[in-house]
Amino acid sequence: MKSINGGFELQDIVPHSGTHRPIAMISRDPTVQSIVRAMQILDTLRDHRELSVTELSRIMGLPKSTTHRLLATLESSGYVRQDEMSERYSLGVKVLGLANSLLNQLDVRSYALPLMRQLMQETRETVHLGVLVDSEVMCIESIISPRPNAIASMVGKFTHAHVSSMGKVILANLSDSDVDAFLRRRGLPLLTKRTIVCEEAFREELASVREQRFAVNNEEEEIGIRCVASVIRDHTDQPVAAISVAAPAPRLEGTALTKVAMHLRSRAVEISRGLGAS
């Protein structure tokens, strides 16, 4: 797994002989095929939280016996767990351990935390930190506002990048070819009546984000919630993360949104400088 412009891609699995085989031939190796299927199970459980063997086999298009065998292997290793009462499967604690190991390696988190707390005090709203993982944004840290009806922690949650303020501000700072690849992979699925689903309109949105240096999720993921985000850059000046302020929509509009965006941009610059950005 490697990081590209703040995101992560699964690399081709190759034999130890060092000779690269075409992707089409990998599926002929039952050992590698099992690894790929096991990883697909983990991805599916990530998206659905809890599933039965029957549901998993149907979603993945695999025989029930094959699915059960893969689940048994993953369970014995601690990567999935089965509820004794419902007999349904979910991600196990081993996955959490891997996630925590990854988070501990992300320097951006340690630089961002003090300034996230400061930003929460300045705005009195919940602050999130996220990174682009493939075509989604993963929240890796949250500082929760003490205000009534504050937005809850999103740590560990994955969100479609095109409806996330953090996703949009990261995408706006990638190359046109990276944005093209993103659109080919995932498109712009409709989540609410405010979701941007037209490619031309989405590209115009990204151009606006680049100009104003912040992005807004205008109830595009969930009606009633508005978020504003700014990009974080590393020592190579590449976008590696984003920081956002999230609140009930009526508390983030007009002059209030403008004021929050000013605080947000300032803190994002400070975090970026801590990572060595120019």
C-alpha positions as CSV (number, residue, x, y, z in Angstrom):
1,M,0.0,0.0,0.0
2,K,1.4,3.4,-0.9
3,S,0.4,7.0,-0.5
4,I,-0.3,9.0,-3.7
5,N,-1.3,12.7,-3.2
6,G,-2.7,12.0,0.2
7,G,-4.6,8.8,-0.9
8,F,-3.8,5.2,-0.8
9,E,-3.8,2.5,-3.5
10,L,-3.6,-1.2,-3.3
11,Q,-0.6,-2.4,-5.3
12,D,-0.5,-5.4,-7.5
13,I,0.4,-8.6,-5.7
14,V,3.3,-10.3,-7.4
15,P,5.1,-13.6,-6.8
16,H,8.3,-13.8,-4.9
17,S,10.3,-14.7,-8.0
18,G,10.2,-11.0,-8.9
19,T,8.6,-11.6,-12.3
20,H,5.5,-9.5,-12.8
21,R,2.4,-11.3,-14.1
22,P,-0.5,-9.6,-15.8
23,I,-3.5,-8.9,-13.5
24,A,-5.6,-11.3,-15.4
25,M,-3.4,-14.2,-14.5
26,I,-3.4,-13.4,-10.7
27,S,-6.9,-14.9,-10.3
28,R,-5.5,-18.3,-11.5
29,D,-3.5,-18.6,-8.4
30,P,-5.9,-19.9,-5.7
31,T,-3.7,-18.6,-2.9
32,V,-3.6,-15.0,-4.2
33,Q,-7.3,-15.3,-5.1
34,S,-8.2,-16.1,-1.5
35,I,-6.2,-13.1,-0.3
36,V,-8.0,-10.8,-2.6
37,R,-11.4,-12.3,-1.6
38,A,-10.5,-12.0,2.1
39,M,-9.6,-8.3,1.6
40,Q,-12.9,-7.8,-0.3
41,I,-14.8,-9.3,2.7
42,L,-13.1,-6.7,5.0
43,D,-14.0,-3.9,2.6
44,T,-17.6,-5.1,2.5
45,L,-17.9,-5.4,6.3
46,R,-16.4,-1.9,6.5
47,D,-19.3,-0.5,4.4
48,H,-22.1,-2.7,6.0
49,R,-20.9,-3.0,9.6
50,E,-22.5,-6.4,10.2
51,L,-23.6,-9.1,7.8
52,S,-24.6,-12.8,7.8
53,V,-22.8,-15.4,5.7
54,T,-25.7,-15.5,3.3
55,E,-25.7,-11.7,2.9
56,L,-21.9,-11.6,2.3
57,S,-22.0,-14.4,-0.2
58,R,-24.7,-12.7,-2.1
59,I,-23.0,-9.3,-2.1
60,M,-19.7,-10.8,-3.2
61,G,-21.1,-13.3,-5.7
62,L,-19.4,-16.2,-4.0
63,P,-20.6,-19.7,-2.9
64,K,-21.8,-19.7,0.7
65,S,-19.2,-22.4,1.5
66,T,-16.3,-20.3,0.1
67,T,-17.5,-17.3,2.1
68,H,-17.8,-19.3,5.3
69,R,-14.3,-20.7,4.9
70,L,-12.8,-17.3,4.3
71,L,-14.7,-15.9,7.3
72,A,-13.5,-18.7,9.5
73,T,-9.9,-17.9,8.6
74,L,-10.3,-14.2,9.2
75,E,-12.1,-14.9,12.5
76,S,-9.3,-17.1,13.7
77,S,-6.8,-14.3,13.0
78,G,-8.9,-11.7,14.8
79,Y,-9.8,-9.6,11.7
80,V,-13.5,-10.4,11.9
81,R,-15.7,-11.4,14.8
82,Q,-19.0,-13.3,14.9
83,D,-21.8,-12.3,17.3
84,E,-22.8,-15.4,19.3
85,M,-26.5,-14.4,19.4
86,S,-27.1,-13.2,15.8
87,E,-24.3,-15.2,14.2
88,R,-23.6,-12.1,12.1
89,Y,-20.0,-11.0,11.2
90,S,-18.3,-7.6,11.7
91,L,-14.8,-6.3,11.7
92,G,-12.6,-7.6,14.5
93,V,-10.2,-5.8,16.9
94,K,-7.2,-6.7,14.8
95,V,-8.4,-4.3,12.2
96,L,-8.6,-1.6,14.8
97,G,-5.0,-2.3,15.8
98,L,-3.8,-1.9,12.2
99,A,-5.8,1.4,11.9
100,N,-4.3,2.7,15.1
101,S,-0.8,1.8,13.8
102,L,-1.4,3.7,10.6
103,L,-2.8,6.7,12.5
104,N,0.3,6.8,14.8
105,Q,2.5,7.0,11.7
106,L,0.7,10.0,10.4
107,D,2.7,13.0,11.5
108,V,-0.1,15.3,10.4
109,R,-2.2,14.1,13.3
110,S,0.3,15.1,15.9
111,Y,0.8,18.5,14.3
112,A,-2.9,19.1,13.9
113,L,-4.2,18.2,17.3
114,P,-3.2,21.3,19.2
115,L,-4.5,23.6,16.5
116,M,-7.7,21.6,16.1
117,R,-8.4,22.2,19.8
118,Q,-7.7,25.9,19.3
119,L,-9.9,26.0,16.2
120,M,-12.8,24.4,18.2
121,Q,-12.4,27.1,20.9
122,E,-12.5,29.8,18.2
123,T,-15.5,28.5,16.4
124,R,-17.3,26.5,19.2
125,E,-18.0,23.8,16.6
126,T,-16.8,20.3,16.0
127,V,-13.5,20.0,14.1
128,H,-12.5,17.0,12.0
129,L,-9.2,15.9,10.4
130,G,-9.4,13.7,7.3
131,V,-7.2,12.0,4.6
132,L,-8.1,10.9,1.1
133,V,-8.2,7.1,0.9
134,D,-8.7,6.0,-2.7
135,S,-12.0,7.8,-3.6
136,E,-13.2,8.4,0.0
137,V,-12.3,10.6,2.9
138,M,-11.4,8.9,6.1
139,C,-11.7,10.9,9.3
140,I,-8.7,10.3,11.5
141,E,-9.4,12.7,14.4
142,S,-12.2,14.8,15.8
143,I,-12.5,17.5,18.5
144,I,-16.1,17.6,19.7
145,S,-17.8,20.9,20.4
146,P,-19.5,21.2,23.8
147,R,-22.4,23.1,22.3
148,P,-25.9,21.6,22.1
149,N,-26.6,19.6,18.9
150,A,-22.9,19.5,18.1
151,I,-21.7,17.2,15.4
152,A,-20.4,13.9,16.9
153,S,-17.0,12.3,16.3
154,M,-16.5,10.8,12.9
155,V,-13.2,9.0,13.6
156,G,-12.9,5.9,11.4
157,K,-15.8,7.0,9.2
158,F,-15.4,6.9,5.4
159,T,-17.3,9.5,3.3
160,H,-17.7,10.0,-0.5
161,A,-15.1,12.6,-1.4
162,H,-17.5,14.5,-3.7
163,V,-19.9,15.3,-0.9
164,S,-17.3,16.0,1.8
165,S,-15.8,19.5,2.3
166,M,-12.5,17.8,3.2
167,G,-12.8,15.6,0.0
168,K,-13.5,18.6,-2.2
169,V,-10.7,20.7,-0.9
170,I,-8.2,17.9,-1.3
171,L,-9.4,17.1,-4.9
172,A,-9.3,20.8,-5.7
173,N,-5.5,20.7,-5.0
174,L,-4.8,17.6,-7.1
175,S,-3.9,17.6,-10.8
176,D,-6.6,17.5,-13.5
177,S,-5.6,14.0,-14.3
178,D,-6.1,12.9,-10.7
179,V,-9.6,14.5,-10.7
180,D,-10.3,12.7,-14.0
181,A,-9.3,9.4,-12.5
182,F,-11.4,10.0,-9.4
183,L,-14.5,10.8,-11.6
184,R,-13.9,7.6,-13.7
185,R,-13.6,5.4,-10.5
186,R,-16.6,6.7,-8.5
187,G,-18.6,9.2,-10.5
188,L,-20.9,11.5,-8.5
189,P,-23.6,9.4,-6.8
190,L,-26.6,11.3,-5.5
191,L,-26.9,11.4,-1.7
192,T,-29.2,14.3,-1.1
193,K,-31.1,16.8,-3.2
194,R,-28.1,19.2,-2.8
195,T,-25.4,16.7,-4.1
196,I,-23.6,17.9,-7.2
197,V,-24.0,15.1,-9.8
198,C,-23.0,17.0,-12.9
199,E,-19.3,16.6,-13.8
200,E,-19.1,20.1,-15.3
201,A,-20.7,21.7,-12.2
202,F,-18.3,19.7,-10.0
203,R,-15.2,20.9,-11.8
204,E,-16.5,24.5,-11.5
205,E,-17.0,23.9,-7.8
206,L,-13.3,22.7,-7.5
207,A,-12.1,25.8,-9.4
208,S,-14.0,28.0,-6.9
209,V,-12.5,26.0,-4.0
210,R,-9.0,26.6,-5.4
211,E,-9.7,30.4,-5.6
212,Q,-11.2,30.9,-2.1
213,R,-9.0,28.3,-0.4
214,F,-11.8,26.5,1.4
215,A,-14.6,24.1,0.4
216,V,-18.2,23.8,1.7
217,N,-20.3,20.7,2.1
218,N,-23.7,22.4,1.7
219,E,-25.9,19.6,3.1
220,E,-24.7,17.5,0.2
221,E,-24.1,14.3,2.3
222,E,-26.8,14.8,4.9
223,I,-29.6,17.5,5.1
224,G,-29.2,19.7,8.1
225,I,-25.4,19.5,8.4
226,R,-23.0,21.9,6.8
227,C,-19.1,21.7,6.8
228,V,-16.3,23.9,5.7
229,A,-12.7,22.7,5.1
230,S,-9.2,23.8,4.2
231,V,-6.3,21.7,2.8
232,I,-3.2,20.7,4.7
233,R,0.1,20.3,2.7
234,D,3.3,18.5,3.5
235,H,7.0,19.4,3.0
236,T,6.6,18.8,-0.8
237,D,3.6,21.2,-0.9
238,Q,1.3,18.3,-1.8
239,P,-2.1,18.0,-0.2
240,V,-2.0,15.2,2.4
241,A,-5.1,16.0,4.5
242,A,-7.8,18.5,5.3
243,I,-9.3,20.0,8.4
244,S,-12.9,20.9,8.7
245,V,-15.5,22.6,10.9
246,A,-18.9,20.9,11.0
247,A,-22.2,22.2,12.5
248,P,-25.9,22.2,12.1
249,A,-26.6,24.0,8.9
250,P,-28.2,27.2,10.4
251,R,-25.1,27.8,12.5
252,L,-22.8,27.8,9.4
253,E,-24.2,30.2,6.9
254,G,-23.7,33.8,5.9
255,T,-21.2,35.8,8.0
256,A,-20.8,33.0,10.4
257,L,-19.5,30.7,7.7
258,T,-17.2,33.4,6.4
259,K,-15.7,33.9,9.9
260,V,-15.2,30.2,10.4
261,A,-13.5,29.9,7.0
262,M,-11.0,32.6,8.0
263,H,-10.1,30.8,11.2
264,L,-10.0,27.5,9.4
265,R,-7.6,28.7,6.6
266,S,-5.3,30.2,9.2
267,R,-5.0,27.0,11.2
268,A,-4.6,24.9,8.1
269,V,-1.6,27.0,7.1
270,E,-0.1,26.6,10.5
271,I,-0.4,22.8,10.4
272,S,1.1,22.8,6.9
273,R,4.0,24.9,8.0
274,G,4.5,22.4,10.9
275,L,4.8,19.7,8.2
276,G,7.4,21.7,6.3
277,A,5.2,23.3,3.6
278,S,6.4,26.5,2.1
